[in-house]
Amino acid sequence: MRVVIAEDSVLLRAGLERLLADEGIDVVATAGDGAELLLVVEQHHPDLAIVDVRMPPTFTDEGLRAAIEARHAQPGLAVLVLSQYVEDEYARELLGGDATGVGYLLKDRVADVREFVEAVHRVGAGGTALDPDVIAQLLGRHSSDLALNVLTPREREVLSLMAEGRSNRAIADRLVISPGAVEKHVGNVFAKLNLESDDANHRRVLAVLHFLK
């Protein structure tokens, strides 16, 4: 996997680069701001961009804007966004119309090396990786959504873990239930959200998008 890192903190940028290198992941370039990110993406055509939301000069949403622009310029580019805070508006905007190959993690999550590396691989392979704290906030904000209210509490739990990018086996382990029970809950989520595609993986993405919107 070829990765670029966009992070204005020199220390964090170097730490991420070393961590990924130790895991056999090729960091082909780094950037300190959004404009530089667009340049290195154009030059290196990476598989994945790891991007800080807030970057110079205003430290608001430059990183996110650059990530979205980079995805438009290079279709198929996976993006894993890192943020210091839960900013669900940014998460929804990033996932906008295509939830394949996107992630949103809080920077504190990077401290769990195993979990962070799993997220890097999952997003790079076209999956999703959303921070549990982001999911919790999105659930709270959209609790009045009638489409989601048709789901049982357990089905909402399963959907939130799907949004994190978890497989059925991982969901079963987390909820301490059987894989068969997870399959049943996932099927119920698809049915209640009127997701009739024959492609189960595609329906998982659609379910996550519905959840975020």
Secondary structure as the mmCIF struct_conf table of DSSP 4:
data_model
#
loop_
_struct_conf.conf_type_id
_struct_conf.id
_struct_conf.beg_label_comp_id
_struct_conf.beg_label_asym_id
_struct_conf.beg_label_seq_id
_struct_conf.end_label_comp_id
_struct_conf.end_label_asym_id
_struct_conf.end_label_seq_id
STRN STRN1 ARG A 2 ALA A 6
BEND BEND1 ASP A 8 ASP A 8
HELX_RH_AL_P HELX_RH_AL_P1 VAL A 10 ASP A 22
TURN_TY1_P TURN_TY1_P1 GLU A 23 GLY A 24
STRN STRN2 ASP A 26 ALA A 31
BEND BEND2 GLY A 32 ASP A 33
HELX_RH_AL_P HELX_RH_AL_P2 GLY A 34 HIS A 44
BEND BEND3 ASP A 47 ASP A 47
STRN STRN3 LEU A 48 ASP A 52
BEND BEND4 VAL A 53 ARG A 54
TURN_TY1_P TURN_TY1_P2 PRO A 56 PHE A 59
BEND BEND5 THR A 60 ASP A 61
HELX_RH_AL_P HELX_RH_AL_P3 GLU A 62 ALA A 73
BEND BEND6 GLN A 74 GLN A 74
TURN_TY1_P TURN_TY1_P3 PRO A 75 GLY A 76
STRN STRN4 ALA A 78 SER A 83
BEND BEND7 GLN A 84 TYR A 85
HELX_RH_AL_P HELX_RH_AL_P4 ASP A 88 LEU A 95
TURN_TY1_P TURN_TY1_P4 GLY A 96 GLY A 97
TURN_TY1_P TURN_TY1_P5 THR A 100 GLY A 101
STRN STRN5 VAL A 102 LEU A 106
HELX_RH_3T_P HELX_RH_3T_P1 LYS A 107 ALA A 111
BEND BEND8 ASP A 112 ASP A 112
HELX_RH_AL_P HELX_RH_AL_P5 VAL A 113 GLY A 124
TURN_TY1_P TURN_TY1_P6 ALA A 125 GLY A 126
STRN STRN6 THR A 128 LEU A 130
HELX_RH_AL_P HELX_RH_AL_P6 PRO A 132 ARG A 141
TURN_TY1_P TURN_TY1_P7 HIS A 142 SER A 144
HELX_RH_AL_P HELX_RH_AL_P7 LEU A 146 ASN A 149
TURN_TY1_P TURN_TY1_P8 VAL A 150 VAL A 150
BEND BEND9 LEU A 151 LEU A 151
HELX_RH_AL_P HELX_RH_AL_P8 PRO A 153 GLU A 164
TURN_TY1_P TURN_TY1_P9 GLY A 165 GLY A 165
HELX_RH_AL_P HELX_RH_AL_P9 ASN A 168 LEU A 175
TURN_TY1_P TURN_TY1_P10 VAL A 176 VAL A 176
HELX_RH_AL_P HELX_RH_AL_P10 PRO A 179 LYS A 192
TURN_TY1_P TURN_TY1_P11 LEU A 193 ASN A 194
BEND BEND10 ASP A 198 ASP A 198
HELX_RH_AL_P HELX_RH_AL_P11 ALA A 200 LEU A 212
#
